[in-house]
Amino acid sequence: MPRRVWTTLGEPALRTVAKIAAVGASGARVQERVQLILDELRTVVPYQAVMLAGRDPVSGRTRRVVQSGYPARLSEYMIGEGFRTEMTEPFARSMPGWPVRECDLPMDPMSLRSIAEHLRPAGYPEGLLMTLTADDDRDVGFLIMSVDDARTPPSDEAITSIGHVAALLGNLVDPLGEARRLASVLGEEQTAVAILPNGTTEPLQGAAPPELLDRGSRLRLAADRLARGRSADTPFTWLDDEGAWYRCRLLRCRDGILVLTMTGCEQRHRLTRRELEVLTHLAAGSTNDEIAAELVVTTRTVRAHVERVMEKLAVGSRSGAVARAIREGLLIP
């Protein structure tokens, strides 16, 4: 196991850590935040090359988030399985979230193929490597920094500074990080899952009903249709096959990941399933005749449904009913 380095931080290093924390909490795009953080870390590690990489939650492959300085061939090697099995797994993974220098390795670094055949020939005789993990101990990526002078390895203070911001970097490179942060502010009664781009789901909170996990269910098909829209936050109402009511939200996260939340509720405004269907068609701009054709009923029946909907929602117009339905998430996909 590599030697673990830790020391007390001086005032300049503490300021750097504080600046990085502020950048991580900002609303800038992930790529911009990562670049700003790496620029700040350069004040404690004057690196010549750097790469921050993340792991795709669907394929498991490593992808570059930000990199500079490494030749293309070396860069390609470092995101492959060879580097993972020879370096990150046996050494950095033994101290997740804490950097390891070459000089801290428990053997001659030149006995390792990754160093002897790749890093040294590229002109990098020293540096650090750190695996990044999520709160549930998932491996979400790694950080590697290299310097071109073996006499000036990263200092103990630099190692400690980077270790203090490892969790922040892990959250930034983890595509599920944003989804988990959204779920963390939900009420205890709410159920939430992340829907990955390949259609698989990742539980975030609570016990998800089977139709939320079944890719072919009516609920998932409805969520897929809603996901084709442009709204970042789509509230809607769902009635399952047993007649249970749910308040739902579909939230967009980065990297094509969606968060679907469900909260059991009572029948809303005494509206029936058919009245919700009529209300949803109204919101889509359909006329009474068009709604009647879609639902295979008479126009007179639709007109009666519209009147009851307006009465139950305490509004005086069709547009008022639609406005309230959108505001309260009463529409059913």
Buried (B, 14 or more C-beta within 10 A) or exposed (E): EBEEBEEEBEEEBEEBBEBBEEBBEEEEEBEEBBBBBBEBBEBBBBBBBBBBBBBBBBEEEBBBBBBEBBEEEBBEBBBEEBBBEBBBBBBBBBBBBBBBBBBBBEEEBEEBEBBEEBBBEBBBBBBBBBBBBBEEEEBBBBBBBBBBEBEEBBBBBBBBBBBBBBBBBBBBBBBBBBBBEBBEEBEEEBBBBBBBBEEEBBBBBBEBBEBBBEEEBBBBEBBBEBBEEEEEEBBBBBBBEEEEBBBBBBBBBEBEBBBBBBBEBEEBBEBBEBBBBBBBBBBEEBEBEBBBEBBEBEBEBBBEBBEBBBEBBEBEEBEEBBBBBBEBBBBBB
